[in-house]
Every structure is written in C-alpha cells, then in structure tokens.
Amino acid sequence: MTTFAGAARRLAGLAGAVFGWRPDDFWRATPAELAALVRACAPEAATPPDAATIAAMQETFPDG
C-alpha cells in the first residue's frame, strides 16, 4: 500500500532531480505550482480525475 509519506518522498526526490528543487523548495510549493511544472514538462499528460472518479477510487482503494 502506498502511504502519503512514501508518495511525498518519491515526489520530493523527483522534484529535486528534475526541477533542481531543494527539500525546502518542495515543501513550500503549492500543489498548483508543482502541477504547473509537471504540465510544462509533460503537456500531453492526462487531465486530473473528476469528483466522481475520485469517489469511485476511494471506494475501490480505501485508506483503511
């Protein structure tokens, strides 16, 4: 199971490797700022899921 902490560590590492961010840069950034950088690097990436898709995922994969 993926935890928030584990996912955040991986994302912080990627932000450092790809964007040159230091840990403080990552933790001070807003989700919108990080998303803007990711979109700039991968403009063809899929759009975020809508509320119904998120609700279905939460039912399928409960956090416990």
Backbone atoms as SQL, in Angstrom:
CREATE TABLE atoms (id INTEGER PRIMARY KEY, chain TEXT, resi INTEGER, resn TEXT, atom TEXT, x REAL, y REAL, z REAL);
INSERT INTO atoms VALUES
  (1, 'A', 1, 'MET', 'N', 0.842, -1.173, 0.000),
  (2, 'A', 1, 'MET', 'CA', 0.000, 0.000, 0.000),
  (3, 'A', 1, 'MET', 'C', 0.891, 1.242, 0.000),
  (4, 'A', 2, 'THR', 'N', 0.548, 2.206, -0.815),
  (5, 'A', 2, 'THR', 'CA', 1.280, 3.462, -0.869),
  (6, 'A', 2, 'THR', 'C', 0.756, 4.393, 0.207),
  (7, 'A', 3, 'THR', 'N', 1.652, 4.948, 0.979),
  (8, 'A', 3, 'THR', 'CA', 1.255, 5.916, 2.003),
  (9, 'A', 3, 'THR', 'C', 1.521, 7.324, 1.497),
  (10, 'A', 4, 'PHE', 'N', 0.897, 8.306, 2.156),
  (11, 'A', 4, 'PHE', 'CA', 1.153, 9.696, 1.786),
  (12, 'A', 4, 'PHE', 'C', 2.634, 10.009, 1.937),
  (13, 'A', 5, 'ALA', 'N', 3.225, 9.586, 3.053),
  (14, 'A', 5, 'ALA', 'CA', 4.637, 9.880, 3.312),
  (15, 'A', 5, 'ALA', 'C', 5.531, 9.281, 2.230),
  (16, 'A', 6, 'GLY', 'N', 5.248, 8.053, 1.838),
  (17, 'A', 6, 'GLY', 'CA', 6.047, 7.414, 0.799),
  (18, 'A', 6, 'GLY', 'C', 5.909, 8.115, -0.540),
  (19, 'A', 7, 'ALA', 'N', 4.678, 8.467, -0.887),
  (20, 'A', 7, 'ALA', 'CA', 4.456, 9.174, -2.150),
  (21, 'A', 7, 'ALA', 'C', 5.116, 10.549, -2.125),
  (22, 'A', 8, 'ALA', 'N', 5.028, 11.235, -0.989),
  (23, 'A', 8, 'ALA', 'CA', 5.643, 12.566, -0.874),
  (24, 'A', 8, 'ALA', 'C', 7.161, 12.473, -1.002),
  (25, 'A', 9, 'ARG', 'N', 7.764, 11.446, -0.414),
  (26, 'A', 9, 'ARG', 'CA', 9.224, 11.275, -0.535),
  (27, 'A', 9, 'ARG', 'C', 9.635, 11.067, -1.987),
  (28, 'A', 10, 'ARG', 'N', 8.890, 10.230, -2.687),
  (29, 'A', 10, 'ARG', 'CA', 9.215, 9.984, -4.100),
  (30, 'A', 10, 'ARG', 'C', 9.037, 11.254, -4.926),
  (31, 'A', 11, 'LEU', 'N', 7.944, 11.972, -4.687),
  (32, 'A', 11, 'LEU', 'CA', 7.688, 13.191, -5.442),
  (33, 'A', 11, 'LEU', 'C', 8.723, 14.259, -5.123),
  (34, 'A', 12, 'ALA', 'N', 9.117, 14.368, -3.852),
  (35, 'A', 12, 'ALA', 'CA', 10.160, 15.333, -3.481),
  (36, 'A', 12, 'ALA', 'C', 11.480, 14.982, -4.161),
  (37, 'A', 13, 'GLY', 'N', 11.798, 13.702, -4.222),
  (38, 'A', 13, 'GLY', 'CA', 13.018, 13.272, -4.908),
  (39, 'A', 13, 'GLY', 'C', 12.984, 13.588, -6.391),
  (40, 'A', 14, 'LEU', 'N', 11.842, 13.344, -7.017),
  (41, 'A', 14, 'LEU', 'CA', 11.705, 13.666, -8.434),
  (42, 'A', 14, 'LEU', 'C', 11.794, 15.168, -8.680),
  (43, 'A', 15, 'ALA', 'N', 11.174, 15.956, -7.799),
  (44, 'A', 15, 'ALA', 'CA', 11.246, 17.416, -7.949),
  (45, 'A', 15, 'ALA', 'C', 12.698, 17.886, -7.845),
  (46, 'A', 16, 'GLY', 'N', 13.456, 17.252, -6.988),
  (47, 'A', 16, 'GLY', 'CA', 14.871, 17.599, -6.869),
  (48, 'A', 16, 'GLY', 'C', 15.651, 17.209, -8.103),
  (49, 'A', 17, 'ALA', 'N', 15.408, 16.002, -8.591),
  (50, 'A', 17, 'ALA', 'CA', 16.161, 15.510, -9.746),
  (51, 'A', 17, 'ALA', 'C', 15.773, 16.224, -11.038),
  (52, 'A', 18, 'VAL', 'N', 14.490, 16.462, -11.228),
  (53, 'A', 18, 'VAL', 'CA', 14.018, 17.027, -12.488),
  (54, 'A', 18, 'VAL', 'C', 14.050, 18.553, -12.497),
  (55, 'A', 19, 'PHE', 'N', 13.614, 19.177, -11.392),
  (56, 'A', 19, 'PHE', 'CA', 13.498, 20.632, -11.349),
  (57, 'A', 19, 'PHE', 'C', 14.624, 21.312, -10.587),
  (58, 'A', 20, 'GLY', 'N', 15.484, 20.517, -9.950),
  (59, 'A', 20, 'GLY', 'CA', 16.581, 21.096, -9.173),
  (60, 'A', 20, 'GLY', 'C', 16.132, 21.685, -7.839),
  (61, 'A', 21, 'TRP', 'N', 14.963, 21.267, -7.381),
  (62, 'A', 21, 'TRP', 'CA', 14.435, 21.794, -6.121),
  (63, 'A', 21, 'TRP', 'C', 15.155, 21.181, -4.926),
  (64, 'A', 22, 'ARG', 'N', 15.401, 22.000, -3.936),
  (65, 'A', 22, 'ARG', 'CA', 15.874, 21.503, -2.640),
  (66, 'A', 22, 'ARG', 'C', 14.645, 21.079, -1.831),
  (67, 'A', 23, 'PRO', 'N', 14.796, 20.318, -0.759),
  (68, 'A', 23, 'PRO', 'CA', 13.626, 19.897, 0.020),
  (69, 'A', 23, 'PRO', 'C', 12.735, 21.066, 0.454),
  (70, 'A', 24, 'ASP', 'N', 13.335, 22.176, 0.892),
  (71, 'A', 24, 'ASP', 'CA', 12.523, 23.329, 1.295),
  (72, 'A', 24, 'ASP', 'C', 11.697, 23.866, 0.130),
  (73, 'A', 25, 'ASP', 'N', 12.253, 23.844, -1.069),
  (74, 'A', 25, 'ASP', 'CA', 11.506, 24.308, -2.242),
  (75, 'A', 25, 'ASP', 'C', 10.254, 23.454, -2.443),
  (76, 'A', 26, 'PHE', 'N', 10.434, 22.147, -2.314),
  (77, 'A', 26, 'PHE', 'CA', 9.306, 21.232, -2.497),
  (78, 'A', 26, 'PHE', 'C', 8.236, 21.466, -1.438),
  (79, 'A', 27, 'TRP', 'N', 8.624, 21.508, -0.177),
  (80, 'A', 27, 'TRP', 'CA', 7.641, 21.600, 0.900),
  (81, 'A', 27, 'TRP', 'C', 6.974, 22.967, 0.978),
  (82, 'A', 28, 'ARG', 'N', 7.593, 23.989, 0.432),
  (83, 'A', 28, 'ARG', 'CA', 6.977, 25.322, 0.432),
  (84, 'A', 28, 'ARG', 'C', 6.118, 25.575, -0.803),
  (85, 'A', 29, 'ALA', 'N', 6.253, 24.745, -1.798),
  (86, 'A', 29, 'ALA', 'CA', 5.486, 24.918, -3.029),
  (87, 'A', 29, 'ALA', 'C', 4.030, 24.502, -2.814),
  (88, 'A', 30, 'THR', 'N', 3.156, 25.141, -3.552),
  (89, 'A', 30, 'THR', 'CA', 1.755, 24.735, -3.529),
  (90, 'A', 30, 'THR', 'C', 1.554, 23.611, -4.535),
  (91, 'A', 31, 'PRO', 'N', 0.493, 22.834, -4.367),
  (92, 'A', 31, 'PRO', 'CA', 0.202, 21.817, -5.379),
  (93, 'A', 31, 'PRO', 'C', 0.058, 22.423, -6.778),
  (94, 'A', 32, 'ALA', 'N', -0.505, 23.620, -6.864),
  (95, 'A', 32, 'ALA', 'CA', -0.668, 24.268, -8.168),
  (96, 'A', 32, 'ALA', 'C', 0.686, 24.586, -8.799),
  (97, 'A', 33, 'GLU', 'N', 1.655, 25.014, -7.997),
  (98, 'A', 33, 'GLU', 'CA', 2.992, 25.313, -8.532),
  (99, 'A', 33, 'GLU', 'C', 3.665, 24.048, -9.049),
  (100, 'A', 34, 'LEU', 'N', 3.567, 22.976, -8.288),
  (101, 'A', 34, 'LEU', 'CA', 4.153, 21.710, -8.722),
  (102, 'A', 34, 'LEU', 'C', 3.448, 21.205, -9.982),
  (103, 'A', 35, 'ALA', 'N', 2.129, 21.311, -10.012),
  (104, 'A', 35, 'ALA', 'CA', 1.374, 20.870, -11.183),
  (105, 'A', 35, 'ALA', 'C', 1.752, 21.665, -12.423),
  (106, 'A', 36, 'ALA', 'N', 1.988, 22.963, -12.261),
  (107, 'A', 36, 'ALA', 'CA', 2.374, 23.798, -13.403),
  (108, 'A', 36, 'ALA', 'C', 3.706, 23.335, -13.988),
  (109, 'A', 37, 'LEU', 'N', 4.649, 22.987, -13.132),
  (110, 'A', 37, 'LEU', 'CA', 5.936, 22.498, -13.629),
  (111, 'A', 37, 'LEU', 'C', 5.789, 21.150, -14.324),
  (112, 'A', 38, 'VAL', 'N', 4.990, 20.282, -13.747),
  (113, 'A', 38, 'VAL', 'CA', 4.784, 18.970, -14.363),
  (114, 'A', 38, 'VAL', 'C', 4.107, 19.130, -15.716),
  (115, 'A', 39, 'ARG', 'N', 3.088, 19.997, -15.792),
  (116, 'A', 39, 'ARG', 'CA', 2.407, 20.230, -17.077),
  (117, 'A', 39, 'ARG', 'C', 3.367, 20.805, -18.110),
  (118, 'A', 40, 'ALA', 'N', 4.268, 21.665, -17.687),
  (119, 'A', 40, 'ALA', 'CA', 5.234, 22.250, -18.620),
  (120, 'A', 40, 'ALA', 'C', 6.156, 21.174, -19.190),
  (121, 'A', 41, 'CYS', 'N', 6.464, 20.170, -18.380),
  (122, 'A', 41, 'CYS', 'CA', 7.355, 19.092, -18.830),
  (123, 'A', 41, 'CYS', 'C', 6.611, 18.014, -19.608),
  (124, 'A', 42, 'ALA', 'N', 5.321, 17.854, -19.338),
  (125, 'A', 42, 'ALA', 'CA', 4.537, 16.805, -19.985),
  (126, 'A', 42, 'ALA', 'C', 3.164, 17.349, -20.342),
  (127, 'A', 43, 'PRO', 'N', 3.080, 18.251, -21.307),
  (128, 'A', 43, 'PRO', 'CA', 1.789, 18.873, -21.626),
  (129, 'A', 43, 'PRO', 'C', 0.732, 17.890, -22.113),
  (130, 'A', 44, 'GLU', 'N', 1.144, 16.739, -22.585),
  (131, 'A', 44, 'GLU', 'CA', 0.172, 15.760, -23.070),
  (132, 'A', 44, 'GLU', 'C', -0.346, 14.846, -21.967),
  (133, 'A', 45, 'ALA', 'N', 0.067, 15.101, -20.729),
  (134, 'A', 45, 'ALA', 'CA', -0.372, 14.267, -19.604),
  (135, 'A', 45, 'ALA', 'C', -1.885, 14.344, -19.453),
  (136, 'A', 46, 'ALA', 'N', -2.433, 13.298, -18.901),
  (137, 'A', 46, 'ALA', 'CA', -3.878, 13.215, -18.716),
  (138, 'A', 46, 'ALA', 'C', -4.388, 14.311, -17.788),
  (139, 'A', 47, 'THR', 'N', -5.620, 14.676, -17.993),
  (140, 'A', 47, 'THR', 'CA', -6.241, 15.660, -17.112),
  (141, 'A', 47, 'THR', 'C', -6.554, 15.008, -15.773),
  (142, 'A', 48, 'PRO', 'N', -6.657, 15.797, -14.707),
  (143, 'A', 48, 'PRO', 'CA', -6.957, 15.229, -13.386),
  (144, 'A', 48, 'PRO', 'C', -8.334, 14.573, -13.377),
  (145, 'A', 49, 'PRO', 'N', -8.523, 13.583, -12.503),
  (146, 'A', 49, 'PRO', 'CA', -9.828, 12.922, -12.430),
  (147, 'A', 49, 'PRO', 'C', -10.879, 13.864, -11.852),
  (148, 'A', 50, 'ASP', 'N', -12.137, 13.638, -12.253),
  (149, 'A', 50, 'ASP', 'CA', -13.225, 14.446, -11.706),
  (150, 'A', 50, 'ASP', 'C', -13.670, 13.866, -10.356),
  (151, 'A', 51, 'ALA', 'N', -14.603, 14.537, -9.713),
  (152, 'A', 51, 'ALA', 'CA', -15.045, 14.137, -8.371),
  (153, 'A', 51, 'ALA', 'C', -15.626, 12.726, -8.358),
  (154, 'A', 52, 'ALA', 'N', -16.381, 12.355, -9.385),
  (155, 'A', 52, 'ALA', 'CA', -16.970, 11.015, -9.427),
  (156, 'A', 52, 'ALA', 'C', -15.894, 9.937, -9.535),
  (157, 'A', 53, 'THR', 'N', -14.874, 10.185, -10.320),
  (158, 'A', 53, 'THR', 'CA', -13.777, 9.223, -10.460),
  (159, 'A', 53, 'THR', 'C', -13.022, 9.082, -9.152),
  (160, 'A', 54, 'ILE', 'N', -12.782, 10.193, -8.482),
  (161, 'A', 54, 'ILE', 'CA', -12.091, 10.150, -7.185),
  (162, 'A', 54, 'ILE', 'C', -12.920, 9.373, -6.173),
  (163, 'A', 55, 'ALA', 'N', -14.229, 9.603, -6.134),
  (164, 'A', 55, 'ALA', 'CA', -15.103, 8.881, -5.205),
  (165, 'A', 55, 'ALA', 'C', -15.060, 7.379, -5.488),
  (166, 'A', 56, 'ALA', 'N', -15.086, 6.996, -6.759),
  (167, 'A', 56, 'ALA', 'CA', -15.021, 5.575, -7.112),
  (168, 'A', 56, 'ALA', 'C', -13.691, 4.968, -6.692),
  (169, 'A', 57, 'MET', 'N', -12.607, 5.711, -6.870),
  (170, 'A', 57, 'MET', 'CA', -11.287, 5.223, -6.459),
  (171, 'A', 57, 'MET', 'C', -11.214, 5.063, -4.943),
  (172, 'A', 58, 'GLN', 'N', -11.824, 5.999, -4.219),
  (173, 'A', 58, 'GLN', 'CA', -11.816, 5.909, -2.764),
  (174, 'A', 58, 'GLN', 'C', -12.579, 4.675, -2.283),
  (175, 'A', 59, 'GLU', 'N', -13.647, 4.337, -2.970),
  (176, 'A', 59, 'GLU', 'CA', -14.386, 3.121, -2.616),
  (177, 'A', 59, 'GLU', 'C', -13.583, 1.861, -2.928),
  (178, 'A', 60, 'THR', 'N', -12.925, 1.875, -4.068),
  (179, 'A', 60, 'THR', 'CA', -12.154, 0.713, -4.506),
  (180, 'A', 60, 'THR', 'C', -10.893, 0.532, -3.675),
  (181, 'A', 61, 'PHE', 'N', -10.241, 1.631, -3.324),
  (182, 'A', 61, 'PHE', 'CA', -8.968, 1.594, -2.606),
  (183, 'A', 61, 'PHE', 'C', -9.060, 2.401, -1.310),
  (184, 'A', 62, 'PRO', 'N', -9.793, 1.917, -0.320),
  (185, 'A', 62, 'PRO', 'CA', -9.927, 2.686, 0.934),
  (186, 'A', 62, 'PRO', 'C', -8.597, 2.755, 1.666),
  (187, 'A', 63, 'ASP', 'N', -8.405, 3.853, 2.389),
  (188, 'A', 63, 'ASP', 'CA', -7.171, 4.028, 3.152),
  (189, 'A', 63, 'ASP', 'C', -7.142, 3.211, 4.429),
  (190, 'A', 64, 'GLY', 'N', -8.225, 2.626, 4.758),
  (191, 'A', 64, 'GLY', 'CA', -8.241, 1.747, 5.920),
  (192, 'A', 64, 'GLY', 'C', -8.793, 2.410, 7.083);
